[in-house]
Amino acid sequence: MLQVDHIRDVDHLRQIAHLLERENDRLHDQNRKLIDEVTRLRGGDPSRLQQELAILQKLLEKREESTQVRPNGAPVTNGATKRKPQTGHGPREQPELPLLEVRHELAEGERPCSVCGGEMTEMTGQTEDSEEVTVVERRFVLVKHQRQKYRCRCNANVVTAPGPVKLRPSSRYSVEFAVEVAVAKYLDHSPLERQVRTMKREGLQIDSQTLWDQLNVLARHVEPSYEAIRDRVLSSPLIHADETSWRLLEKKASKKWWVWAVASHDSVYYRVRDSRATDSAEGLLDGFEGTVMADGYGVYESLSRASPKLTLVNCWAHARRKFEEIAENYPRESAEALSLIGELYGVEHELPKWDPFVTDEAVLEERRRVRGTQSREILGRIRDWAYAQRPLPQSELGKAIAYMGGRWKGLTAFVDDPRVPLDNNHAERAMRGVVLGRKNHYGSKSKRGTEVAAIFYTLLETAKLADVEPKAYLRRATLAAIAEPGAVTLPHTA
């Protein structure tokens, strides 16, 4: 056989290519005549087959044109065959999904060749693959556990094989079932009655009281982990605080309660109280020494004055919001204020990020330097702009400027402390799940219900901040607590 790979002479290769081309043409003609003869003998239509053959020949020619031979024998791909660049993001990788391979084969009746009538055989290792994302419906299963009993010939000892882990002795529902209910309510915001209807469609007959019983027992197991998350939050030198309304749904009337939240960069702790007064905040921040980022609510100012070890800083997002709200009536003034505040955020976007649990003096020094020059100059212009305005004190513009001026010390503290962020958006994002839950199931039916809600919101939202799958974490924490009552499992630990 001629070894083309070892030929380096271009003229010699060209002659070989011409010979191969003539041989290909001869074989094509011979193949066409044979196919026409077979078709004629079987009573087929030669013209249709000629069209199919012409199409195949064009495809073959394109393939031959796309690959040429260099003088050194290496193939080169014709630039005309390059694929166009793909637009859009394309299919997303799904590394977390289990992979199920399904093989598709031709039925026996579909295997005769449509050209010559011969039997088609499998091309070993040749498949055309594609991916499809589908859904496997959730299924509830009634598992019958048979625990084998053992005895000794002495008849003095009988032992029963251990069964599955239970939320409580003789419970009919598994740990996984209770976790599923908790995640559906406090992470996916599905009320218990809605879950009952969904489960009924899936074959499970159950009532909302039974679901609540599972949540209550589950919450008692993981309550030590809930309190440990508070300790972790308060160990941070900087925390964010916020509060939002909650309802205690009683038979006669609804009473407004409050969800209080304190958050560090990787944890958040919730507590539901019956008031928005100072004592509720005191109980939440008891023992904390450091910096609290909050909005303009007066309770935080009272705590700051009462505790010299607590430093209060304020949120520019709230100050900015005051000017956004009056833009329709004061378009020029609000646009000027919003532009100046926007410059502060522009500086922040260029700063290196700071991790409260990682000591990096170089990062802190850079943040201090940039803020001390650029941000301080912008703050001076904001102050001069506010002094230049002459609004009526009770006008919307007057109130917006007064809000900013009354909290000027807390709003400007970030210049001297590089750890302090510009706003309290971290706490507001942490409140999003609570607010969505409130819109869906309105509140809690009992005081114990508020405690259970705070426990699960704390564990699930903290798992999200720690970039841990919430359902898997809750199950792990529950099993650890059942195995060792009082055990603490944080999502940040493996």
Backbone torsions as a table, in degrees:
resi	resn	phi	psi	omega
1	MET	NA	141.1	-179.6
2	LEU	-70.4	126.8	-179.0
3	GLN	-92.0	90.4	-176.8
4	VAL	-65.0	-31.8	-176.0
5	ASP	-61.2	-23.9	-175.5
6	HIS	-97.3	-1.1	-179.1
7	ILE	-87.7	129.0	-179.1
8	ARG	-112.8	-10.9	-178.4
9	ASP	-80.8	123.7	-175.5
10	VAL	-66.8	-41.7	-179.9
11	ASP	-62.9	-40.0	178.3
12	HIS	-62.2	-43.6	178.1
13	LEU	-63.9	-36.7	179.7
14	ARG	-65.7	-39.8	178.7
15	GLN	-64.1	-40.6	178.4
16	ILE	-63.1	-41.2	179.7
17	ALA	-62.3	-40.4	178.4
18	HIS	-64.2	-43.2	178.2
19	LEU	-61.0	-43.5	179.6
20	LEU	-64.5	-36.1	-179.9
21	GLU	-66.4	-43.7	178.8
22	ARG	-64.5	-38.5	178.5
23	GLU	-66.1	-38.9	176.6
24	ASN	-62.5	-42.8	179.3
25	ASP	-62.1	-42.4	179.9
26	ARG	-62.6	-42.8	179.7
27	LEU	-67.5	-36.9	176.6
28	HIS	-61.2	-44.9	179.9
29	ASP	-62.9	-44.2	-179.9
30	GLN	-63.6	-41.3	179.4
31	ASN	-64.2	-39.4	179.8
32	ARG	-63.2	-43.2	-179.7
33	LYS	-64.1	-41.3	179.6
34	LEU	-64.7	-41.4	179.8
35	ILE	-65.2	-40.3	178.2
36	ASP	-62.0	-39.7	-179.5
37	GLU	-66.9	-44.1	179.2
38	VAL	-63.1	-41.5	-179.7
39	THR	-64.8	-41.0	179.8
40	ARG	-63.4	-42.4	-179.7
41	LEU	-66.2	-30.0	-180.0
42	ARG	-92.4	1.0	178.5
43	GLY	77.6	25.3	-179.5
44	GLY	-85.9	-176.4	-179.6
45	ASP	-102.6	107.5	-177.6
46	PRO	-65.4	-32.5	-177.3
47	SER	-64.3	-40.7	179.8
48	ARG	-64.9	-41.2	-179.8
49	LEU	-68.6	-32.9	176.5
50	GLN	-62.9	-38.0	177.8
51	GLN	-64.7	-43.6	179.0
52	GLU	-63.4	-39.1	-180.0
53	LEU	-66.2	-37.4	178.3
54	ALA	-63.8	-39.3	178.4
55	ILE	-64.2	-43.5	179.5
56	LEU	-64.2	-36.5	-179.9
57	GLN	-66.9	-39.0	177.8
58	LYS	-63.1	-41.1	178.1
59	LEU	-62.6	-39.7	179.2
60	LEU	-65.9	-40.4	178.8
61	GLU	-62.7	-41.6	178.1
62	LYS	-62.3	-39.3	-179.9
63	ARG	-66.1	-39.9	179.2
64	GLU	-67.0	-36.0	179.4
65	GLU	-69.7	-30.9	-174.7
66	SER	-73.7	-20.6	-179.5
67	THR	-122.7	119.1	178.3
68	GLN	-116.0	174.9	-179.5
69	VAL	-116.0	124.8	174.6
70	ARG	-73.2	163.8	176.0
71	PRO	-57.4	-29.2	179.7
72	ASN	-87.5	5.7	176.5
73	GLY	90.2	-5.0	-178.3
74	ALA	-82.6	137.6	179.1
75	PRO	-72.0	150.6	175.1
76	VAL	-130.6	137.1	-177.1
77	THR	-91.6	130.7	178.4
78	ASN	-65.6	132.7	-178.7
79	GLY	-62.5	-22.8	-177.8
80	ALA	-68.6	-17.8	-177.4
81	THR	-92.9	3.5	-179.6
82	LYS	-66.9	140.1	179.2
83	ARG	-75.1	146.5	177.7
84	LYS	-67.5	145.3	178.4
85	PRO	-61.2	137.6	-177.7
86	GLN	-75.8	134.8	176.3
87	THR	-96.6	156.8	-178.2
88	GLY	79.9	-179.7	-176.8
89	HIS	-81.9	-15.6	-179.3
90	GLY	72.9	-178.6	-179.8
91	PRO	-67.0	134.1	178.9
92	ARG	-78.7	142.3	173.4
93	GLU	-67.8	142.8	-179.5
94	GLN	-125.4	70.0	-175.2
95	PRO	-68.3	-19.4	-176.8
96	GLU	-86.0	-14.7	-176.4
97	LEU	-82.6	138.5	173.6
98	PRO	-66.9	145.3	-177.4
99	LEU	-100.8	124.8	177.8
100	LEU	-118.5	119.1	-179.3
101	GLU	-94.8	128.9	178.8
102	VAL	-120.1	126.5	-177.6
103	ARG	-98.8	130.8	178.9
104	HIS	-111.2	129.8	-179.1
105	GLU	-127.6	155.1	175.7
106	LEU	-71.1	141.3	174.3
107	ALA	-68.2	160.5	-177.2
108	GLU	-56.7	-37.7	-177.7
109	GLY	-76.0	-7.9	-178.1
110	GLU	-104.0	4.6	-173.4
111	ARG	-89.6	-17.9	175.2
112	PRO	-63.0	142.0	-178.9
113	CYS	-70.2	133.3	179.3
114	SER	-76.4	-9.2	-178.9
115	VAL	-96.3	-55.5	-175.4
116	CYS	-110.6	-10.3	-180.0
117	GLY	85.4	-0.5	179.6
118	GLY	-73.2	170.3	-179.5
119	GLU	-83.0	125.9	179.0
120	MET	-83.1	136.8	-179.9
121	THR	-115.4	159.7	-178.5
122	GLU	-67.3	140.4	172.2
123	MET	-90.0	106.7	-173.2
124	THR	-56.9	124.2	177.1
125	GLY	77.0	2.8	-177.6
126	GLN	-105.8	112.6	176.4
127	THR	-136.9	155.8	173.1
128	GLU	-104.8	113.4	-171.1
129	ASP	-103.4	145.9	173.3
130	SER	-149.4	160.6	-179.2
131	GLU	-112.1	148.9	178.3
132	GLU	-142.6	127.7	175.2
133	VAL	-91.6	123.2	179.9
134	THR	-128.8	-177.2	-177.6
135	VAL	-128.3	135.6	173.4
136	VAL	-106.0	118.1	-173.6
137	GLU	-60.2	137.7	175.4
138	ARG	-62.0	145.1	-175.7
139	ARG	-137.6	130.0	174.5
140	PHE	-92.6	135.9	-175.5
141	VAL	-127.0	137.3	174.6
142	LEU	-92.8	109.9	-176.3
143	VAL	-97.7	127.2	176.9
144	LYS	-100.2	110.6	-179.6
145	HIS	-90.8	122.4	178.3
146	GLN	-110.3	106.3	-177.0
147	ARG	-93.1	110.0	-176.2
148	GLN	-66.7	139.0	176.4
149	LYS	-100.0	146.5	179.7
150	TYR	-130.7	146.8	176.7
151	ARG	-141.4	159.0	177.8
152	CYS	-95.8	155.8	179.0
153	ARG	-62.6	-20.4	179.1
154	CYS	-75.7	-9.2	-179.7
155	ASN	61.1	18.8	179.5
156	ALA	-104.0	-3.5	-176.3
157	ASN	-145.2	126.2	176.0
158	VAL	-125.4	128.8	-178.4
159	VAL	-124.6	137.0	177.9
160	THR	-110.2	135.2	179.2
161	ALA	-60.3	141.0	-179.5
162	PRO	-66.1	150.1	179.0
163	GLY	-104.7	-166.0	-178.1
164	PRO	-72.9	161.4	176.3
165	VAL	-68.3	135.4	-177.4
166	LYS	-118.4	149.4	172.2
167	LEU	-61.0	-40.6	174.1
168	ARG	-151.3	157.7	-176.9
169	PRO	-54.6	137.3	177.4
170	SER	64.6	14.8	176.7
171	SER	-65.9	140.0	-178.4
172	ARG	-86.5	-12.8	-174.7
173	TYR	-113.5	140.1	-173.5
174	SER	-78.4	167.7	174.4
175	VAL	-60.5	-42.9	-179.3
176	GLU	-60.9	-36.5	179.0
177	PHE	-64.7	-46.8	-179.9
178	ALA	-62.8	-40.5	177.7
179	VAL	-63.0	-40.2	178.8
180	GLU	-60.6	-42.4	179.2
181	VAL	-66.1	-43.1	-179.2
182	ALA	-63.6	-44.3	-179.5
183	VAL	-66.1	-39.7	179.9
184	ALA	-63.2	-36.6	-177.8
185	LYS	-83.5	-47.8	-169.4
186	TYR	-97.8	-8.1	174.7
187	LEU	-113.6	-40.8	179.6
188	ASP	-99.7	-0.8	171.1
189	HIS	62.7	37.3	178.7
190	SER	-100.0	114.2	179.8
191	PRO	-59.2	158.6	-177.4
192	LEU	-61.6	-40.1	179.8
193	GLU	-63.1	-36.4	177.4
194	ARG	-68.0	-37.9	177.1
195	GLN	-64.6	-37.5	178.1
196	VAL	-59.3	-44.9	-179.2
197	ARG	-66.5	-39.4	178.6
198	THR	-64.4	-44.1	-179.6
199	MET	-65.6	-33.7	178.1
200	LYS	-63.5	-40.6	177.6
201	ARG	-64.3	-26.7	-178.7
202	GLU	-93.9	7.5	172.2
203	GLY	102.1	-3.3	-178.0
204	LEU	-101.2	123.7	176.6
205	GLN	-94.5	117.2	-175.6
206	ILE	-156.2	163.3	177.9
207	ASP	-121.2	165.4	-174.7
208	SER	-66.9	-30.1	178.6
209	GLN	-64.1	-38.9	177.3
210	THR	-64.5	-40.5	177.6
211	LEU	-63.5	-42.3	178.8
212	TRP	-62.4	-39.3	178.8
213	ASP	-59.1	-39.3	178.7
214	GLN	-65.9	-41.4	179.2
215	LEU	-63.3	-41.8	-177.1
216	ASN	-64.1	-45.1	179.7
217	VAL	-67.1	-41.9	179.6
218	LEU	-61.4	-40.9	-179.0
219	ALA	-63.9	-36.6	179.8
220	ARG	-64.9	-34.5	179.2
221	HIS	-66.8	-40.4	-172.1
222	VAL	-98.0	7.4	-179.2
223	GLU	-61.3	-37.3	175.7
224	PRO	-60.0	-37.1	177.0
225	SER	-66.2	-36.0	177.0
226	TYR	-59.8	-46.8	179.4
227	GLU	-69.4	-32.1	178.4
228	ALA	-66.8	-30.7	177.4
229	ILE	-67.0	-35.3	175.7
230	ARG	-61.6	-43.9	178.9
231	ASP	-61.1	-38.1	179.7
232	ARG	-66.4	-41.9	179.2
233	VAL	-61.9	-47.8	-175.6
234	LEU	-73.0	-9.7	175.7
235	SER	-80.9	-10.7	179.3
236	SER	-77.7	145.1	178.2
237	PRO	-71.5	-17.0	179.9
238	LEU	-135.2	128.2	176.9
239	ILE	-130.6	158.6	176.7
240	HIS	-108.8	140.0	-179.4
241	ALA	-128.9	144.0	178.0
242	ASP	-160.4	168.5	179.4
243	GLU	-150.4	152.8	177.2
244	THR	-149.5	160.2	-174.1
245	SER	-74.4	156.3	178.3
246	TRP	-145.9	155.8	-178.8
247	ARG	-116.0	134.8	169.0
248	LEU	-99.7	109.7	-173.2
249	LEU	-86.8	105.1	178.1
250	GLU	-102.4	169.6	-177.6
251	LYS	-67.4	-40.1	-175.7
252	LYS	-87.1	-40.9	-175.2
253	ALA	-155.7	165.0	177.5
254	SER	-102.3	136.3	179.6
255	LYS	-117.3	136.6	-178.7
256	LYS	-80.9	122.0	171.8
257	TRP	-109.9	-176.1	-176.1
258	TRP	-137.9	136.6	172.8
259	VAL	-95.4	118.3	176.0
260	TRP	-100.5	140.8	-179.6
261	ALA	-135.1	137.9	169.3
262	VAL	-126.4	136.9	-173.8
263	ALA	-138.1	139.0	165.9
264	SER	-100.8	-172.3	-174.3
265	HIS	-70.0	-21.5	-177.6
266	ASP	-127.9	11.1	-179.5
267	SER	-149.7	154.8	175.1
268	VAL	-145.5	140.3	-177.3
269	TYR	-125.6	132.1	-179.4
270	TYR	-116.0	148.6	172.8
271	ARG	-145.2	135.7	-178.7
272	VAL	-104.5	126.6	-178.0
273	ARG	-129.2	161.0	-175.5
274	ASP	-86.2	5.1	179.3
275	SER	-150.3	167.3	176.9
276	ARG	-110.5	21.4	-175.0
277	ALA	-80.9	175.3	-175.3
278	THR	-62.8	-35.7	-176.4
279	ASP	-65.2	-30.8	176.7
280	SER	-65.5	-43.0	178.5
281	ALA	-68.5	-36.1	179.3
282	GLU	-61.7	-43.7	178.9
283	GLY	-64.3	-32.2	-179.4
284	LEU	-73.0	-40.0	-175.5
285	LEU	-99.5	12.4	-177.2
286	ASP	-57.3	122.5	177.9
287	GLY	91.6	-3.8	-178.3
288	PHE	-80.9	136.4	175.2
289	GLU	-130.8	111.3	-178.5
290	GLY	162.5	-149.8	-175.0
291	THR	-108.7	132.1	178.2
292	VAL	-113.7	123.0	173.3
293	MET	-94.4	125.0	-176.8
294	ALA	-148.9	173.4	174.7
295	ASP	-83.0	-161.7	-174.9
296	GLY	-87.2	14.2	-178.7
297	TYR	-63.4	132.6	-171.5
298	GLY	-64.3	-23.2	-179.2
299	VAL	-59.6	-39.9	-178.9
300	TYR	-67.8	-35.4	176.3
301	GLU	-65.2	-39.5	177.6
302	SER	-62.8	-42.7	178.7
303	LEU	-64.0	-38.9	179.9
304	SER	-64.0	-40.5	178.8
305	ARG	-69.4	-33.4	-176.7
306	ALA	-79.4	-24.6	-177.1
307	SER	-121.6	110.6	-179.7
308	PRO	-67.5	-18.1	-179.6
309	LYS	-88.3	1.0	179.9
310	LEU	-112.9	123.1	179.6
311	THR	-107.6	127.0	-178.4
312	LEU	-100.2	130.1	171.9
313	VAL	-123.2	152.6	-172.9
314	ASN	-113.9	170.7	-165.6
315	CYS	-106.4	123.4	177.5
316	TRP	-71.5	-24.5	178.3
317	ALA	-64.0	-37.0	177.8
318	HIS	-70.1	-40.5	177.1
319	ALA	-63.0	-41.0	178.7
320	ARG	-63.6	-39.1	-178.3
321	ARG	-61.8	-33.2	178.7
322	LYS	-60.9	-38.9	179.8
323	PHE	-78.5	-29.4	174.5
324	GLU	-64.4	-36.9	-176.6
325	GLU	-69.4	-21.7	-177.7
326	ILE	-107.8	12.9	-175.2
327	ALA	-61.8	-32.8	-178.5
328	GLU	-67.5	-39.4	-177.7
329	ASN	-89.9	-25.0	179.9
330	TYR	-130.6	67.3	-174.0
331	PRO	-62.8	-42.3	-177.3
332	ARG	-69.4	-49.2	-176.9
333	GLU	-64.8	-42.7	-179.0
334	SER	-67.1	-37.4	178.6
335	ALA	-63.8	-39.5	178.5
336	GLU	-64.5	-45.6	-179.5
337	ALA	-64.8	-43.9	-178.8
338	LEU	-65.4	-34.9	178.2
339	SER	-65.7	-42.1	179.6
340	LEU	-66.5	-43.3	178.4
341	ILE	-64.9	-36.5	177.0
342	GLY	-60.5	-33.1	176.5
343	GLU	-63.9	-36.1	176.2
344	LEU	-61.1	-43.6	179.5
345	TYR	-67.3	-32.0	176.7
346	GLY	-61.7	-39.7	176.1
347	VAL	-64.6	-41.9	-177.7
348	GLU	-62.2	-35.6	-178.5
349	HIS	-63.9	-23.6	-178.0
350	GLU	-92.2	-6.7	-176.8
351	LEU	-80.1	149.3	173.0
352	PRO	-68.7	144.5	-178.1
353	LYS	-74.9	148.8	-179.1
354	TRP	-118.2	132.0	177.0
355	ASP	-104.4	117.7	-177.3
356	PRO	-59.4	-24.7	-177.1
357	PHE	-98.1	5.4	176.5
358	VAL	-123.9	116.6	-179.0
359	THR	-81.3	112.8	178.7
360	ASP	-135.0	93.8	-176.1
361	GLU	-63.4	-31.6	179.9
362	ALA	-64.2	-40.7	178.4
363	VAL	-65.9	-45.4	179.5
364	LEU	-61.7	-40.4	-178.9
365	GLU	-66.7	-39.5	178.3
366	GLU	-65.4	-41.5	177.9
367	ARG	-64.2	-40.3	179.0
368	ARG	-64.7	-41.5	-177.4
369	ARG	-65.6	-47.9	-177.0
370	VAL	-66.7	-43.3	178.9
371	ARG	-65.3	-38.6	-178.6
372	GLY	-63.4	-22.5	179.4
373	THR	-104.9	-63.9	-173.7
374	GLN	-70.5	-51.6	-177.0
375	SER	-66.4	-38.6	-179.7
376	ARG	-62.7	-38.7	179.4
377	GLU	-65.4	-39.7	178.8
378	ILE	-67.1	-40.3	177.7
379	LEU	-60.6	-37.9	176.7
380	GLY	-61.5	-39.7	178.7
381	ARG	-70.2	-35.0	176.2
382	ILE	-64.5	-43.6	179.2
383	ARG	-63.5	-43.4	179.5
384	ASP	-64.3	-39.1	178.1
385	TRP	-63.1	-43.2	-179.1
386	ALA	-64.1	-40.4	178.6
387	TYR	-66.1	-29.0	-177.5
388	ALA	-76.8	-15.5	179.7
389	GLN	-79.6	150.1	179.6
390	ARG	-131.4	58.1	-179.3
391	PRO	-83.3	162.2	171.7
392	LEU	-67.3	139.6	-175.1
393	PRO	-56.4	-34.9	-176.5
394	GLN	-94.6	5.0	177.0
395	SER	-77.1	165.8	179.7
396	GLU	-61.1	-42.3	179.2
397	LEU	-66.4	-40.3	178.8
398	GLY	-62.0	-39.8	-179.9
399	LYS	-70.0	-37.5	179.4
400	ALA	-65.0	-42.8	179.2
401	ILE	-68.3	-38.0	179.0
402	ALA	-64.6	-38.5	178.3
403	TYR	-60.9	-45.4	-179.5
404	MET	-67.2	-44.3	-178.3
405	GLY	-67.6	-35.3	-179.6
406	GLY	-68.1	-19.3	-179.6
407	ARG	-118.7	25.8	-174.8
408	TRP	-61.0	-38.0	179.8
409	LYS	-62.8	-45.5	179.3
410	GLY	-70.8	-30.1	-179.5
411	LEU	-74.8	-26.4	-177.4
412	THR	-101.4	1.6	-177.4
413	ALA	-65.4	-23.4	-177.4
414	PHE	-65.2	-21.7	-179.5
415	VAL	-66.7	-39.0	-177.7
416	ASP	-90.3	-19.8	179.9
417	ASP	-118.5	104.9	-175.3
418	PRO	-67.8	-12.5	179.5
419	ARG	-78.9	-22.5	-172.3
420	VAL	-77.8	128.6	175.5
421	PRO	-77.7	174.1	-177.8
422	LEU	-80.7	-24.6	-175.6
423	ASP	-146.5	178.8	-178.1
424	ASN	-105.5	27.2	-176.5
425	ASN	-63.6	-25.8	178.5
426	HIS	-61.0	-43.3	178.6
427	ALA	-69.2	-37.7	-179.5
428	GLU	-67.4	-36.9	174.6
429	ARG	-65.1	-36.0	178.7
430	ALA	-67.2	-23.5	179.0
431	MET	-83.1	-10.3	-173.7
432	ARG	-60.8	-43.7	179.6
433	GLY	-63.4	-39.9	178.3
434	VAL	-62.4	-44.3	-178.5
435	VAL	-65.5	-40.9	177.5
436	LEU	-64.8	-39.9	176.2
437	GLY	-62.6	-41.1	178.8
438	ARG	-61.4	-38.2	179.6
439	LYS	-68.6	-28.5	-176.6
440	ASN	-89.5	-45.5	-179.0
441	HIS	-117.7	14.4	165.4
442	TYR	68.2	-26.0	-178.2
443	GLY	154.0	-146.7	-178.8
444	SER	-125.2	150.0	-178.5
445	LYS	-88.3	-11.8	-178.0
446	SER	-153.0	167.8	176.9
447	LYS	-62.3	-39.8	177.4
448	ARG	-62.9	-33.2	177.6
449	GLY	-62.6	-37.4	177.4
450	THR	-66.8	-36.4	179.6
451	GLU	-67.9	-42.3	178.9
452	VAL	-64.0	-41.9	178.7
453	ALA	-60.2	-44.0	-179.9
454	ALA	-63.0	-39.3	-179.7
455	ILE	-62.8	-50.5	-175.2
456	PHE	-72.8	-37.0	175.1
457	TYR	-61.0	-40.4	-180.0
458	THR	-62.8	-50.0	-176.5
459	LEU	-66.7	-45.1	-174.6
460	LEU	-73.1	-41.5	179.5
461	GLU	-70.4	-33.8	175.9
462	THR	-66.7	-38.6	176.6
463	ALA	-60.2	-39.3	177.8
464	LYS	-64.2	-43.5	179.0
465	LEU	-64.3	-32.5	-179.6
466	ALA	-85.0	3.6	178.9
467	ASP	60.3	43.6	177.7
468	VAL	-120.4	139.9	-179.5
469	GLU	-62.9	118.5	-170.7
470	PRO	-60.9	-43.1	-177.4
471	LYS	-64.5	-44.1	179.4
472	ALA	-63.1	-39.7	179.2
473	TYR	-65.2	-45.0	-178.3
474	LEU	-62.4	-39.6	178.3
475	ARG	-65.1	-43.5	-179.8
476	ARG	-62.8	-43.6	-179.8
477	ALA	-64.9	-37.2	-179.5
478	THR	-67.8	-47.0	-179.3
479	LEU	-62.9	-37.5	178.1
480	ALA	-65.7	-38.4	-179.4
481	ALA	-71.8	-32.8	176.9
482	ILE	-69.7	-41.4	179.7
483	ALA	-67.1	-35.4	-179.4
484	GLU	-138.8	92.7	-177.0
485	PRO	-52.8	133.3	-178.4
486	GLY	90.4	-3.0	-178.6
487	ALA	-65.8	142.9	-179.9
488	VAL	-107.3	129.4	176.9
489	THR	-129.1	114.9	177.1
490	LEU	-98.0	147.0	179.7
491	PRO	-66.2	-17.3	-177.7
492	HIS	-79.1	-12.2	-179.6
493	THR	-101.9	146.1	-179.0
494	ALA	-68.3	NA	NA
